[in-house]
Amino acid sequence: MKDALGSAQSLLILGGTSDIALATARRMAAGKTTRIVLAARPSARLDAAARELRAHGAEVETVAFDADAVEEHEKALGAVFAAGDIDVVLLAFGVLGDQASDEQDPVAAAKVAQTNYVGAVSSGLVCANALKKQGHGSLVVLSSVAGERARRANFIYGSTKAGLDAFAQGLGDSLHGSGVHVMVVRPGFVESKMTAGMEKAPLSTTPDAVAEAIVAGLRRGAEIVWVPAALRYVLSGLRHLPRPVFRKVAQR
């Protein structure tokens, strides 16, 4: 449960080794959050993340979680909620894929969609239903500006984020009045391990900046958070460009 000041005391991260997720966990652990659950595939990185967060004073546990194994989500995540209420769930997993090769390999492209969208729908619903049952909590869904209007260079990834974004918004509407809050976070290009080696985009951001925006958004009960905030206006313009013009702009 949240404390008397409304601060989250427990956090569940789906995608427990994500740079953004860990930056958020560190920020929350420095505050009032004392229980953190990292759900991800077992790995040395997951173990290292747990050790680091324990050094911040939080009680940290790890849970084996595979976004693609949708048939196991109910059991794995249900056990987390059975052990105690969760105040905030951060859905932070996802893969970029390789646009050029995935276009030539439909199976590989489908795997990107399986992880980014199908896995998110399954795990998101499991967590949403658990939050609704306990009567409170927030579900934070990491979307992307890539989903606002898919570009030629990354339309497979962008389309999965577009679907995820729409799902999260609809889920939030369905939970209105239940005590459960859904917040969609739309970062721009994030300088992280997932984008290492890629050319930076205008208005790029960092995991720490996204984490700060997530915590601030939770504090004010926001439904949609843009990082950086200026992207909201940039994408509003791009969304309405005629397609021939957009094709030229998006190639830059």
C-alpha positions in Angstrom: 0.0 0.0 0.0 1.0 3.6 -0.5 2.1 5.5 2.6 0.2 8.4 4.1 1.8 10.8 1.6 0.8 8.7 -1.4 4.3 7.4 -2.1 4.6 3.9 -3.6 6.1 1.3 -1.3 6.2 -1.6 -3.8 7.3 -1.8 -7.4 7.0 -4.7 -9.9 9.1 -4.3 -13.1 8.4 -6.4 -16.2 11.6 -6.4 -18.0 13.8 -6.1 -14.9 17.1 -5.4 -16.8 15.8 -2.5 -18.9 18.0 0.6 -18.5 14.9 2.8 -18.1 13.3 0.4 -15.6 16.5 0.2 -13.5 16.9 4.0 -13.5 13.2 4.3 -12.3 13.8 1.6 -9.6 16.9 3.5 -8.3 14.9 6.7 -8.1 12.0 5.1 -6.3 14.3 3.2 -4.0 15.8 6.5 -3.0 12.4 7.6 -1.9 9.8 5.5 -0.1 9.8 2.3 -2.2 11.0 -0.6 0.0 9.9 -3.7 -2.0 11.1 -4.1 -5.6 10.4 -7.2 -7.8 12.4 -7.6 -11.0 10.7 -9.9 -13.5 12.9 -11.0 -16.4 14.7 -13.9 -17.9 17.3 -15.2 -15.4 20.7 -13.8 -16.2 23.9 -12.3 -14.6 22.6 -8.9 -15.5 19.4 -9.5 -13.6 21.4 -10.7 -10.5 23.6 -7.6 -10.7 20.6 -5.3 -10.9 19.1 -6.9 -7.8 22.4 -6.5 -5.9 22.6 -2.8 -6.9 19.1 -2.0 -5.8 19.6 -3.8 -2.5 22.6 -1.5 -1.9 20.0 1.3 -2.1 18.2 -0.2 0.9 15.3 -1.9 -0.9 14.1 -5.4 -0.4 14.6 -6.9 -3.9 13.4 -10.2 -5.3 13.8 -11.6 -8.8 11.1 -13.6 -10.7 11.7 -15.7 -13.8 9.5 -14.0 -16.5 9.5 -14.5 -20.3 7.4 -12.0 -22.3 7.0 -14.5 -25.1 5.7 -17.3 -22.8 2.2 -15.9 -22.5 0.9 -19.2 -21.1 3.1 -18.8 -18.0 2.3 -15.1 -17.2 -0.7 -15.8 -14.9 1.2 -18.2 -12.7 4.5 -16.2 -12.6 3.0 -12.8 -12.0 0.1 -14.1 -9.9 2.6 -15.3 -7.3 4.1 -11.8 -7.0 0.7 -10.3 -6.1 -0.1 -13.2 -3.8 3.0 -12.3 -1.8 1.7 -8.7 -1.1 0.1 -5.7 -2.8 1.9 -4.0 -5.6 1.6 -0.2 -5.8 3.3 0.3 -9.2 3.8 -2.0 -12.1 6.2 -0.9 -14.8 5.9 -2.7 -18.1 9.3 -2.0 -19.6 10.3 -4.9 -21.9 10.7 -4.7 -25.6 13.0 -5.4 -28.6 14.0 -3.2 -31.5 14.5 -6.0 -34.0 16.5 -5.4 -37.2 14.2 -3.6 -39.7 16.3 -4.4 -42.8 16.6 -8.1 -42.2 13.1 -8.5 -40.5 11.4 -7.3 -43.7 12.9 -10.3 -45.5 12.1 -12.7 -42.7 8.4 -12.7 -41.7 9.0 -15.1 -38.8 11.6 -12.7 -37.3 9.2 -9.8 -37.7 6.5 -11.8 -36.0 8.8 -12.4 -33.1 9.2 -8.6 -32.6 5.4 -8.3 -32.6 5.1 -11.3 -30.2 7.4 -9.7 -27.6 6.4 -6.1 -27.9 2.7 -6.4 -28.4 1.3 -9.9 -27.6 3.5 -10.4 -24.6 2.6 -6.9 -23.3 -1.2 -7.5 -23.8 -1.0 -10.8 -21.9 1.2 -9.6 -19.0 -0.6 -6.2 -18.9 -4.0 -7.8 -18.5 -2.7 -10.2 -15.8 -1.3 -7.2 -13.8 -4.3 -5.0 -14.5 -6.7 -7.6 -13.2 -4.5 -8.2 -10.1 -4.4 -4.4 -9.4 -8.2 -4.2 -9.8 -8.7 -7.0 -7.4 -6.5 -5.3 -4.7 -8.4 -2.1 -5.4 -5.5 0.3 -6.1 -2.2 0.7 -8.0 -0.7 2.1 -11.2 0.3 0.4 -14.4 3.0 2.3 -16.3 3.4 1.2 -19.9 6.5 2.2 -21.8 5.4 3.1 -25.3 7.4 5.1 -27.8 7.0 8.1 -30.1 7.8 5.5 -32.8 4.2 4.4 -32.5 2.7 7.8 -33.2 3.4 7.5 -37.0 5.5 4.6 -38.3 8.5 5.6 -40.3 10.0 3.6 -43.2 13.1 3.0 -41.2 11.4 1.2 -38.3 7.8 0.5 -39.2 7.8 -3.0 -37.8 8.9 -1.8 -34.3 6.8 1.3 -34.7 3.7 -0.7 -35.5 4.1 -2.8 -32.3 4.4 0.3 -30.2 1.3 1.8 -31.9 -0.7 -1.3 -31.0 0.7 -1.3 -27.4 -0.1 2.4 -27.0 -3.7 1.9 -28.2 -4.1 -1.1 -25.9 -2.8 0.7 -22.9 -5.1 3.7 -23.4 -8.1 1.4 -23.8 -7.1 -0.5 -20.7 -6.9 2.7 -18.8 -10.4 3.7 -19.9 -11.7 0.3 -18.9 -10.2 0.6 -15.4 -11.5 4.2 -14.8 -13.2 4.3 -11.4 -11.7 1.0 -10.2 -8.8 2.6 -8.2 -6.3 1.6 -10.8 -4.4 4.2 -12.9 -2.8 3.5 -16.2 0.0 5.8 -17.5 1.4 5.6 -21.0 5.0 6.9 -21.4 6.2 8.0 -24.8 10.0 8.6 -24.9 11.8 9.7 -28.0 15.2 8.2 -28.9 16.7 6.9 -25.6 20.5 6.6 -25.3 20.7 3.1 -23.8 22.2 -0.3 -24.3 19.3 -1.1 -26.7 20.3 1.8 -29.0 24.0 1.5 -28.6 25.8 2.2 -31.9 22.8 3.9 -33.5 22.8 7.5 -34.6 21.2 9.9 -32.1 17.9 11.5 -33.1 16.9 15.0 -32.4 15.4 15.5 -28.9 17.0 12.3 -27.7 16.8 11.5 -24.0 18.3 9.3 -21.4 17.1 6.5 -19.1 17.5 8.9 -16.1 15.4 11.6 -17.7 12.7 9.0 -18.5 12.8 7.7 -15.0 12.4 11.3 -13.6 9.4 11.8 -15.9 7.8 8.5 -14.8 8.1 9.4 -11.1 6.8 12.9 -11.7 3.9 11.6 -13.8 2.9 9.1 -11.1 2.9 11.9 -8.6 0.5 14.0 -10.5 -1.7 11.1 -11.8 -0.8 11.7 -15.5 -2.3 9.5 -18.2 0.2 10.2 -20.9 3.8 11.4 -20.5 6.1 12.6 -23.3 9.9 12.5 -22.8 11.1 15.1 -23.5 7.8 17.1 -23.2 8.5 19.0 -26.5 7.9 15.8 -28.5 4.2 16.2 -27.9 4.1 19.2 -30.1 6.6 17.9 -32.7 4.6 14.7 -33.2 1.3 16.6 -33.3 2.6 18.3 -36.4 4.1 15.2 -38.0 1.0 13.2 -37.4 -1.0 15.5 -39.7 1.5 15.8 -42.5 0.4 14.5 -45.9 2.0 11.2 -46.6 4.2 12.3 -49.5 5.6 15.1 -47.3 6.0 12.7 -44.4 8.0 10.3 -46.5 10.5 12.9 -47.3 10.7 14.3 -43.7 11.0 10.8 -42.1 13.9 9.9 -44.3 16.1 12.5 -42.6 
